[in-house]
Amino acid sequence: MTLDELRARCRAVNLDILGAFHPKPDDLAPEGCGTLVLLGPNEPGFWDAFTASPEWRDDAADPMDRWSLRVISDLAQQLHATALFPFGGPPYQPFFRWALASGHAWQSPVSLLVHAEAGLMVSYRGALALPDQLKLPPPCARPCDSCAVEPCLTACPSGALTAAGYDVPKCHDHLDTPAGRTQLTKGCNVRRACPLSQSYGRVEEQSAYHMSIFHKGAAT
C-alpha cells in the first residue's frame, strides 16, 4: 500500500493523514511498527459527517472520542495495523512527540502545535501503527519561520496564551465574562489568528464544541 492509497482509505471515513514517520526505538511506538501514521479530521466536511454519526445522536458522553475509537479501530482491523489514541489514559500515548517526529508539525511561538496545513487548528483523533515501512514525503518547512507578523503572539484578548506560556486559569476566567463569549462560540482567538488556520476549513460549530468541552471540564 502507498501513502496515497492509505490517504484515500482514510478520507473515505472522514479522516486525513496529518503526518507519518518511521519510528526509532526511542519514539515509544508499538513494537514492530514500520510506519506510524497520525490521523485527524478531513476538512472541510468532517463536522457534518460526525454530527450525522450514531455517537453524536445517542446523547452519551464523549461522542467524538467514541467516534474516533470506532472508526479508527475499524480502519486498523482492515489494514492489519494497531490503533492508537490520545485519550483513554493514563498512561497516554506521546502524540505531541509523534507530531514533532512526523516533520509536519512543530512547536509554535505560543508552544501549541502548529501543523503544515491545519495551522493551530490541528487536532489528532488517533494513529495507525503499520507493520510496513511506507515511502514518505520529505519533512516540510516550519511555517512560523516565514510568518512575518506572528499574529498568534498578540491574539489572546486576556493575555492568557502568549510566548511566556499558557495561564489556563486566566483563560477560563476570561471565558466566564461577556467578552469571552466570542471565543466560546467561534473558537480560541490565538488558534484562529494563525494564517494557516484561516485557510483550513474548520467550521465554527466544531470550534464551539471543542471550547465547550474545554471550559466545561474546568468547571466540573
Helices and strands as residue ranges (DSSP letters): H 3-11, E 15-21, G 25-27, E 35-41, H 46-50, H 54-57, H 63-79, E 82-84, H 95-101, E 105-107, E 113-115, E 126-130, G 143-146, G 151-153, E 161-162, E 165-166, H 168-175, G 178-180, H 181-186, H 189-193, H 195-198, H 204-219
